[in-house]
């Protein structure tokens, strides 16, 4: 792997200019933060969950973000309806496999979504993605458990299995579409002390995927920008509460010079 420079600011600027609509069927615990993170980047978030309107909403969106963090059977049905509408329009669909590996319900519903609709981006931590690869792992609630195998091989195997771009988040984020591989090494340890940074990362990726058809590039660019904002937010911040609020401000004010200077992406 070699360190490279990605013009992530170009995509962030396009989000600010185009203001893409990013439709979410997402985690109720973090829904406010997901909406906010898209808004501060310049995107337009919508959090429509009702089965009666999700198809119409996805039809006017530029990306669809699904997150099973607070799943119910009705919610999964709404996700399928929304995803089929997005598939017909050929807009990117991201599935955040939040908590896969914790219960059989989560596992089964993830597999249903992956089978019945086209998922363009599959995102999770190492244990969530390992479970969807067929490995028998146990996720601790929605937190990652220890995965000691080769995560890069895991990501490539899952990308091939489901014909999608795979994102494994962690200290080093891994992104692959079977052909290209990106490693993103930005971020700050305090992100692990805030509920919702993983869900917000999915929303950020959704906004970047709305303006960039190369989904692996979109994922790498979005994660780097989000995590650079976290690095800046951690400066002179003593705790996770203030840190979380500063992430929004830092992402809102992110400029090309800062992104180019702090970006840590390998390919």
N, C-alpha and C positions, 0 to 999 in steps of 0.2 A: 504494500500500500504506500502511496506517495501523497504528501501534502499538496493540495491544490487550492486555487482561488476560484470560488463560485460567485457569480454576480447576483448574490441574494438580494441586494438592494434593488436591482432592476425589477425583481418580482414584487418586492414590498411596495415599490413605487407604483407598480401596475395595480396592486390591490387598492392603494389610496386613490388612484385615478378612476378605476372601473367600478369600485364599490360593489363587488360581486355579492349576490345573495347566497348565503350559506345556510341551508336548511338542516336543522338538528332534530333528531329524536334521541335524546341524551339523558344522562344521569341526573335525576332530580336533586341529588346532593350538591352538584356542582353547576347546575344549569345557569345560574346568574353569572358565575365566573366565565363560563364558556361563551356566553353572549357578550360579555364585556371585552374579552380578549380579542374577539373578532371585530368589535366596534372600534377599539382603540387603534387597530391596524388600518382602519378605513373601510372594512367590509361591512356588510349588512346582515346581521344574524336574525334568524327566525326560528322559533322553538315550537313548531306546530306538531302536535302528537295525535290528534284525533283521527281515527280511521277515515272519517267522512271527508277530510280535507287534505290529507297528506299527499295524495296523488297530484292534486292540483298545485299544491305548494312546491313539490319537487319539480313539476313541469316548468316552473318559472325560475327555479334556482340554478346556480352555476356549480354547486357541489352539494353532496348529501353526507352528513356525518351521523353514524349510528353508534350508540354506546349502550352496552347491556348492563351498566352498573346497577340500575334499579329496575330490572326487568320484571314484567308480568306477561302472561300469555297474550293478553290483548295488545300489549305494547309490541310484542314480537310480530303479531299480525299486522299492526300498523307499519312496522319497519319493512315488512315484505311488500306491502302495497306501495310505500314510498320508493323503495329500491327498484321495483319493477317500472315505475314511472320514470325514475332517473335513468334506468337502463335504456328505456325507449328513446330518451332524449340524448343518450350517450354522454351524460355528465358523470364525473367521478363519484364513486360511492366508497366511503371509508367505514370500516367496522373496527371499533375499539372493543377488543375482547376482554373487557374489564371483569376480572374475577374468574375467568375460565380456569378450570382446574380445581375450583373450590367446591362446586356442587355439580351433580349430574344434570340438573336443569340448565345451568349455564352452558355446560359442554354441549348438550343436545341441541340447544337453540342456536348456538354458534354454528354447529355443523349443518343445521337446517338452513340457516341464512346462506352459508357458503355453497350449499347444494342448490338452493331454489332460486337465488338471484345472483347477479354478477357483482362480486366485491372487487373493486379495483385496488384498494389499499387495505391491508390487514395489519393492525397495529396492536402491540401489547408488550408486556415485559417478558423476560426470558421464560418464566414458568408458564405464562398464558400461551405463548406461541408454541412452546414444547408440547403442551397438552393438545393443541389443535393439530400438531404434527402426528399425534397418535401415541406419544409417550405417556406413561402413567406417572404424573407428578401431582403434587398437592399444593395449590396456591393458598397462601395464608390470607383469607379474606380477599382483599383486592391487592395485596402486596406480593411481591415476587418471593418465591422460595428459592433455595439454592439449586442452580443448574450448572453442573460442572463440565458438561460436554462442550464441544466446539459450537459456539453460538452462530458463527458465520456459516458453517455448514448447515446448521439448523435453519437459518433464515433462507438459504438458497433452496433447501429441500422443500420448505413450505411454499415458497414462491413458485416453484415448479409444480407442486401438487395442486395448488389452487389457481394457477395462472394469474398471479397478482403481484403487486409490489408489497413487500413485507418490511415492516418497521419493528425492530426490537429496541425498546428504550432501556437505558441504563446509564452507568457511568460513561460508557461509550455507546452511542446510538449506532445501530446497524441498519442500513437500508439497502435492499436489493430487489431488482426486478428479474432475476436470473442471469442477466447479462452484465449490468453495471452494479458495482458495489460502492457505497459511500459509508464512511465512518465519520460521525460527528462527535467531537470531543469537547464541545462547549458545555456550560452549565455550572451549577454550584451545589454543594452538598445540602444547603438549606432547603432546596426544592423538595427533598424527601420529608421535610417537617411540615409541609403544607398540604392539606387535603385539596386535591383538584388540579395539581400541576400536570398530571398525566392526561386528564380530560381536556384541560386547556391546550395541551400540546396537540391533541387530535383536532381541535377546532382551528388551531393555527395551520396545521397541515391542510385541513379542508379548504381554508382560504387561499393558500398558495396553490393547491391543486386546481382551484377554480380559475386560475389565470395562467397555468403552465401545464401543457399536455404531457411533458416528460415528467411522469409522476415521481420517479426516483429523485430527480433533481428538485422537484417541488418539495418533497419530504425533507431532503437534506437542507435546503435553503430555509424552509420554515422552522425546522428544529434549531438550526444555528442561530437565527434571529431571535427566537424565543429564549434560547438559553444564554445568548449574549445579554439580553435584557435582564435575565436573572443574575448574571454576573455583576452587572452594573447596580442592580437593586441591592445586592448584598454588601456593597461598599458602605461602610459606616452605619450598618443596620445591625441592631443588637438582637432581634428576635423575629420569629416567623410572621407575626401579624403585620408589622411594618414592612417586612420584606415582600409579602404578598401584594400589598397596596402599591409599593414602588415598582413592581414588575410592570403594571399597567402604564405608569408614567414613562418608564424607561423604554418600553416598546413603542409607545406613542411618539417619543422624541428620537427614535433610532435613526441615524443618518448613515450615508455611504461610508464616510471616513471611519466611523466607529466599527461598522460591520467589517470592512476590509482589514482593519487593524487587529480585531479580536477573533476573527473567524478561525476555527480549527476543524477543517474538513480534510479527510483523506479519501483517495480513490484508488 
